[in-house]
Amino acid sequence: MSKPNHEDEEQEQGEVFLDESDIIHEVDVDEEDLPDAADEDDTEDADDSVHIFTGHAGELYTVACSPTDSVLVATGGGDDKGFLWKIGHADWASELQGHTDSVSSLAFSYDGQLLASGSFDGLVKIWDTSGNLKCTLEGPGGGIEWVKWHPKGHLILAGSEDCTIWMWNADNGICLNVFSGHGATVTCGDFTPDGKTICTGSEDATLRIWNPRSGESIHVIRGHPYHTNGLTCLSISSDSTFAITGSNDGSVHVVNITTGKVWSDDMDLVKCGCLHHN
């Protein structure tokens, strides 16, 4: 006869209970000394940041760093506010007051002397680096999607939800040109690095290349083999020859700015992109 298996007996008996005679020793445990499983799951990673700015009351939409002052930063967000502040200077901050809707875009001029703020209230405001308002630029009939400075001067370019692009002289507030032709929100745009051409992309799935002086649309890039959905971003090569664009259709295309011809490379849904400048 085989020896009875203890495990088989337990399975046959179902649940096994301990009685008083089975207890060898009792130990009192304070519940406060026991680890909390929830606390272990919520363990936070170490914060390696060198500075935290807490002036905003809502989410941030845009950040810009001064090209001439390594500690000067501008931020804007959904609380309708913009701020200038300095890394490592917790006691210095200047609120950029006056916008009545979310601050969607910020950019410093090439020489670091001026800051432009664009808002969904349809206004572009120009500030000095102390946070003093220099002028307010009006004209667009919709919210401002982005602002960009000319690479060699105080000309400011802005794309709007009303399908237009506006260019002003930021020193005197005069509108120099309005670029019309897109059929939907102008989601991205910039001057070429040589300052001689403007490239803009839109939710209408087109890239337009403009003459900044005349306002003429030099090329309109659309249809096969270009994007089939709205553009989300663009970047321009340092020699002002190529523009790379990303779209909600998940593709990236490179366009020759001079000829308007396209070559492409597909990838996952694209929200932003850049070209490395050699």
Summary of the structure (lengths in Angstrom):
residues: 278
radius of gyration: 29.4
end to end distance: 86.1
largest distance: 107.2
contacts: 838
relative contact order: 0.07
helix: 7%
strand: 41%
